[in-house]
Amino acid sequence: MSAALLFGSIDLDYAPLQSEHLSRYLRTFLQDAGGFALLGLILWLCITIVRSLNHRGSRLVLPRPILGIIAASAVLYGAGVAGSYFGGTKAVPSQDPFMLLEYPPDIGKWWDWCFTIGGGVALIGVIGPFVLDCAKLRFRRIFALAKLTILEAVRGRILWVFLLLLLPFLFPAKWFFLLKPEDELSTSISILHVSLTIFLMLAAGWMASFSIPTDIRTQTIHTIVTKPVERFEIVIGRFLGHMFLLTALMLSVTAFSWVLTAFLSNVHREAREESMKARVPVYGDIVFQGPPGSRFQGESVGREYDRRRYVPGGPNSPYRAKWIFLERNLPRRLTSMPNDAVRCEFKFDIFRTTKGEENKGVFCTFFFTTHETEKNLAAVRENYRKRINQERIVPTARPDGNAAERADWAKLVRIVEEIGYYEFTGKEVVDYHTLHVDVPSTIFKKAFEGTPEMMDHPEYGRIEGPRFIVSVRCDSRTQFIGVKPNDLYLLSSEGNFHVNYFKGVAGLWLRICLVVGVAVTCSTYLNGVVSFLATLFLIGLGFFRGFIIMLALTPFSTDVANPGPTDSLRKLITNEALGVSPDTTSPTQQVTLAMDDGFRWCLRRLLNVIPNTERLTWTDYVANGFDVPMDDVSLNALMVAGYLLMWALLGHYLIKWREVATW
């Protein structure tokens, strides 16, 4: 996840997880985890047969239920592969690789169900014996091993070395650097979270990787396993002991930094207004509008950061950036907000083709409409302006202004409730600052009336159209405004910044869980150095998961698909340009495409092993003054738990099948 370093806006590579998509997440887990479970069962079967052949006097006895599970799961996966190969939906050039990963086109097809059911069957075969063995576990023994782990880690003093290295990063950034007033809080939060991530994850990986191998080297493991202790209790005890110690340290340093930053550093007023909040935003989908008959999708001005599209300006410009709000995303509480006002906050980028007026931004007009007023917009707009002139109302009146403005605002609230339309003209927009327009809350009462026309949505399919629309026009000649979906939102409410400050480190805690879980599991079979390097490699790849996705899924363009490594080698040998459409009938081309498909298939499987540590950060929410969504936190925690479950299964079988005397 990455965010722009601009205020009042957050840009997410990964959309926040939502509880309404829980069934899709479960389907993905069953398919991915079940596939690896099936591979594990097949590997166990092969090893058992080979060992039996090596011992000619021994009789081969295989549990029939496990054999049946392997056969059933293999048949289901085979049927799924065949169905997906012969009947699968092919990607088209216009599809985004990230969308293909999040919303595969074959969801719900019979072969997709074969993958899901086959994965569930394989997981039953792996989890069944694990559950039976877990019935022998005892909390007192696990607690004793966890306590021993804490004492060993404290006596080892490794953690205190990392703590001393971390100490300078806990103080507010403005004590060391010259910052803009509005940047001081967000910069301090970002530096704290980055430094905590680096030092605590390294400390977690180091301690967890060397704990069990050290017991083996010093032969204290023999003292433990000769007692009435289950071997898997050693793994659980090590995990819980390290997690307790690291959690206590993480909360302590976060609290120390919170006191310094929020109470003892005299935060500037602009920083408080920008970042010392916990906004709860309501986002919409962005569309663009141009002259009738055109297919305007926003202009590109050549900026390196190309997420924004740009809208040309002019007093009577037909170009608009529009945010549409569906009923599923529009909370009912917007109809009854304090002062009858809903704050619409925004932050746009400005691209100037001429210098413009010195020390002035560009000016924009905001149009707020409902699904009913969109049907006859010109007549509604004319009626609104006529009513404003008749009652001599200042159209830019504010609910927090002087007495005259508050009186005009009360009249505006009444008119907007009757008409279902509101506009705000001449709003000055400047770079790098969050601005807002107050919208009468009565327009949302009008928006919830009636039934919108149906529309096709890329995520939800055929649904009701938007109930509320915000349109923005740039009024300044020769100027452009750059917009992206999260640049404009409705402020539903504001949470507590101090609570949000601690919610922001939840992602770090989940990352530490991943590091400790992977390291402890690896250390049941590998020595300390190899376990640490393997953990570092696997978790490190998780921070570059987006790049691996681009390698695994063909990055389509509008004309030619980018080649894979084999096809790129062919182009180099034949001196063929990258943009040339390949001859798909050529045998050489068909071979290279097949090899590239195999390469991407392997990378997609690798994605299932790599934890999505990119998603596990909410630093940008806290730094930019947005409330960390609990839905996203809880669902990510659930996914981390599912990922660690597979590592726990691996650790259980590794430590169970190893001979202590051979360590």
Secondary structure as UniProt FT lines:
FT   TURN            7..8
FT   HELIX           19..21
FT   HELIX           22..54
FT   TURN            56..57
FT   HELIX           64..87
FT   TURN            93..94
FT   HELIX           97..102
FT   TURN            105..108
FT   HELIX           110..134
FT   TURN            135..136
FT   HELIX           139..156
FT   HELIX           158..166
FT   HELIX           167..170
FT   HELIX           173..175
FT   HELIX           181..183
FT   HELIX           184..217
FT   TURN            218..219
FT   HELIX           220..225
FT   HELIX           231..262
FT   HELIX           269..274
FT   STRAND          279..283
FT   STRAND          285..289
FT   TURN            292..293
FT   TURN            306..307
FT   STRAND          309..312
FT   TURN            315..316
FT   STRAND          320..325
FT   HELIX           327..329
FT   HELIX           332..336
FT   HELIX           338..340
FT   STRAND          341..346
FT   STRAND          349..352
FT   TURN            358..359
FT   STRAND          362..370
FT   TURN            371..372
FT   HELIX           373..376
FT   HELIX           377..390
FT   TURN            391..392
FT   TURN            395..396
FT   TURN            399..400
FT   HELIX           403..419
FT   STRAND          421..429
FT   TURN            431..432
FT   STRAND          435..440
FT   HELIX           442..447
FT   STRAND          454..457
FT   TURN            458..460
FT   STRAND          461..464
FT   STRAND          468..474
FT   TURN            477..478
FT   STRAND          479..483
FT   HELIX           485..487
FT   STRAND          488..494
FT   HELIX           497..503
FT   TURN            504..505
FT   HELIX           506..523
FT   TURN            524..525
FT   HELIX           528..542
FT   TURN            543..544
FT   HELIX           545..552
FT   HELIX           565..574
FT   TURN            578..579
FT   TURN            584..585
FT   HELIX           587..609
FT   TURN            613..615
FT   HELIX           619..623
FT   TURN            624..625
FT   HELIX           630..657
FT   HELIX           660..662
//
